[in-house]
Amino acid sequence: MWDSMRGWLSGLLGKNRPGLAGQHLDERRSLMPIVQRRWVRDPHGNPHEAAWEVDLEVLAATQPWARDEPRVLKEIRAMEQMYPAWTLTLAQGMEALRRSNAPGDSAIPAAGAWRWASDGSEFRRPPYTVLAWEGLLPAPLKGLKGVAEKLHGHYPVEMVQGAPWTAVPVRVAYATDYPQGQPFVFYDMRWIQTLNLPLGSAGHLLGGGLLCLFYINQWKRTYTVADVLSQRVVNHLYSSLKIAAGMSPHEAFIGRIHAETWKPER
C-alpha cells in the first residue's frame, strides 16, 4: 500500500481525477460500468495492479439495502468522485475481510461472485459480513509538533508541495439496517496505538478504533458514506492529530464536528 505514497496522496488530494463534461452528467454516469483498481500482492508476494467491474447483483445479495439500485449507485458514484482510490469490499466485525495466506488482499464483488482482488479466485462469503469501504485519507502534519516523528518507521510521511503529509488507513462498514442506521467508521488500531490516542468520549474514539461521529438523531438517511468522510471524518482525523501533538481532547474538538449542526455539502 505504501510503495507509491506520492501517487496515493496526489489521487486522494484530488489531482488527476477523471471527469465528464457536458449536461446530464448524472444520467450518463449511471449507465457507465463501475470499474475499480488497486495495487495488491498475490499469495507469493508479487505486486500488481488489479482491475474489476463492480457487480451490483453481488452487492444486492450481500445486504438488503443494496437491493435499492439507485441508492447503491448514489453511494458508489459519490465515492468514485470524492475518493476514487478507495475499494468497496467486505467487513467482518470491526475488521476488513482478509485472505489468510495474503493479508493484504481484498474481497471484491466481481463477475457474479465475491472474489479475491489479487487473482480473481472465487470464495464463499462468510456469515455476518457486511459491505464496506477501505482506503486512505490524506492528513497534513504541518504545525503538529512531534507527530511526524511518532509516525516515522510505522507510517510514511511524504513531502507534498513543501509540507509534510501522511495517509491514514480508514474503513467504513455499512450497518445492517443502512441507511436507517449510520455507517461505522474505524481507524486502524495500530495507527491509534502508534500515536497513543486516548479512547473514550473526550476524544470521540471508542473501542476497536470506532469513531463517534453523530449525536442521537443527527444521522439522516439521505447522507452517503462520501458525505460522512468529507464532513465528519476529515475533521475528526485532524482533531485526533492535534491530540497526538499534545493538545487536550477538549481543545482539539472545539468548534469542529460536535458543536455545530452539520449538513452535507452539495
Buried (B, 14 or more C-beta within 10 A) or exposed (E): BEEEBEBBBBBBBEEEBEEEEEEEEEEEBBEEEBEBEBBBBBBEEEEEEBEBEBBBEBBBBBBEBBBEEEBBBBBBBBBBBBBBBBBBBBBBEBBBBBBEEBEBBBBBBBEEBBBBBBBEEEEEBEEEBBBBBBBBBBBBBEEBEEBBEBBEEEBBBBEBEEEBBBBBBBBBBBBEEBBEEBBBBBBBBEBBEBBEBEBEEEBBBEEBBBBBBBEEEEBEEEBBBBBBBBBBBBBBBBBBBBBBBEBEBEEBBEEBBBEEEBEBEE
